[in-house]
Structure formats: C-alpha cells, structure tokens
Amino acid sequence: MNVKHIRSTLKTLLTRLVIPVVTAMAISAHAAQPLKIGYSDWPGWVAWQVAIDKGWFKEAGVPVTFEWFDYSASMDAFAAGKIDAVTMTNGDALVTGSAGGKSVMVMLTDYSNGNDMLIGRPGVRSVQALKGKKVAVEVGLVEHLLLLNALKKAGLKESDVTLVNAKTNEMPQMLASGAVAAVGAWQPVAGQAMKAVPGSRPIYTSADEPGLIYDVLAVNPGSAKQRRADWVKVVKVWDRVVKYINDPKTQPDAVKIMAARVGVSPETYLPLLKGTKLLSLDEAKKIYVKGEGFKSLYGSTKVADQFNVANGVYKAGEDIDSYLDPSFTFDK
C-alpha cells in the first residue's frame, strides 16, 4: 500500500470517527442548556415558585431557569427570543403571535376564578345599573372582554355604556375620581381599587364565566419540537405543584413560598390564590379538547381571537389550531 493511499485511508477513518463524536458533543451541550421560562405576578404562575424552591425540576432531570418579569415585559422578552417560554393568557398568546412571537400552548396552568372583576362604585350594585354610564377598562385587554361578557349576560350591548380607556394600574384612581361608575381590573389592583373607595364592590367577576380567561405555558415552537422530552417533564412537574398547593397539609408551606416571591404575607396572599382555579393535568385534559364555548381551550381561544379582531388588536383572525398542542398534556 503506498503512502498516499495510507493517508487517504486514515483521513477517511478520522472523518468517520471525529465528526460523529463532535456532533454528539454539540447535541449534548445543546440539550444541557437550561430551558428559560418567563413568569410574572399571577397566582397561577407564581405557583411555579414551589417547584423552583423545592428543587423538583432537578429531581425530574430537566434543567430549567425561571426569569421574573412584569407581565408585558415577559411577553416582549419571549417575542424577542430571549426566553424559550412564557406564562400568559390564551388570548395574549394570539396577540403576541400576531406580531411575530409565535408560540405553542403546551399546557394549562389555571383559569381566573374571581380575580378578574368589574368593580362598581357605591350604589352601583349590578351590571344592569351600568346602562348609560361610563366604565373604565384597558381597551383590548381581558377586562374589556370580561365587560362584554357581563353586558351580554345582562341583556345589554357595549353601546349601552361609554368606555373610558385607562391603564389597569390606574383603576384605583379612576374609581376614586368619581368620573366612572365602574372599573375593570385584576388582583391585586382590583383590591387596591376597592380599598381606595370604601363601599365599592365587585358586580361581575371571572368566577361568573369560568374559562373566559385561561392561563397557559406558551413555548417557542422550535424549542417545543427539539426538546419535547424536557417540556413533557416540565408539564409533569406542574401536576406535582398543583397537588402540593391543594393539599391542606402542605398548602400553608406553598402559600408561604408564593407570598415570599411577591413580597406579601401569606395571610394577604391566600385570598388571591382562592380566586385562581389551578388545574391538575387530569382537569386540564377535560378542557384541552376541541369544542365550542368556554369549557374548551379551543372554544375560549376562538372567542378571544374574535374579540381581538373586533377591537383592532390585530386585523385578521389567527390560525388557532397552530397555537394549540394538547399532546404535551396527554403524554404518558
């Protein structure tokens, strides 16, 4: 065998051995990178803190880093590709996706069960009493949708009230000003508004329409596909979180952890938790099925899409099915 042939043979062998090894190392390094999840101040998302503090992701064998944001900033970070996933409402997943930050809802965390509310000034005791009056909401966001649902149930139309557009965090001042009959806000801002105006009270809440506002873990489609096994593990950890929070024996510890995350006492936080219906995987499976109306994530998301288009949040309806992947929730 001549020297040239020997060199050629060695080069071929090295190529066959080295390239697979390097490729395997690259894949391993990529897989070892922590999943980055953005979360914010809502009980159904603060609940993740239990798993973080307890070390349950490490036990599950999945590297995860949670990054704390203000809600809108978390969606911006997701859209900019700075994080792999974000906690948000199903309707806001459509809004973010319409602007280019597409996601896949791999699981439900909860639905609002009273924490979103319309608050009437003293003397305003029903939705019917809003006819001909001014109502402050942040136009295009979930409290606007809550108002429309309330008006419909009361036999009224949006044109029966005068909308005043204001930021959600401004609602305590709006209600105190006396310029409006009611405001729409979620906790803890809703509680601040009622504290600012003694005698004010909720006249309609998300507990009156379960499923109007679902909260989800939305994942970048590329990450969902490439690291499916890791995301399935994350979903299963969530089920452990819900059981720990709901168990009377461990709930005090869970509430203590959640309260510490947002800087309030457990006594202050517990009522906020009760206004959120945390969903176990078994409960989520009953919702993550195709159907119409608010008992289905598909139906609720369809309503949110129609609302977004009607209010000019985006021009054309989104492809709802492309945002929904129940297989992570149903994975055994």
Secondary structure, DSSP 8 states (H G I E B T S, - for coil): --HHHHHHHHHHHHHHHHHHHHHHHHHHHHHHS-EEEEE-SSHHHHTHHHHHHHTHHHHHT--EEEEE--HHHHHHHHHTTSSSEEEEEHHHHHHHHHTT---EEEEEEEEESSSEEEEE-TT--SSGGGTTSEEEE-TTSHHHHHHHHHHHHTT--GGGSEEEE--GGGHHHHHHHTS-SEEEEETTHHHHHHHHSTT-EEEEEGGGSTTSSEEEEEE-HHHHHHTHHHHHHHHHHHHHHHHHHHSTTTHHHHHHHHHHHHTS-HHHHHHHHHTEEE--HHHHHHHSS--SSTTSHHHHHHHHHHHHHHTTSSSS---GGGGB-THHHH--
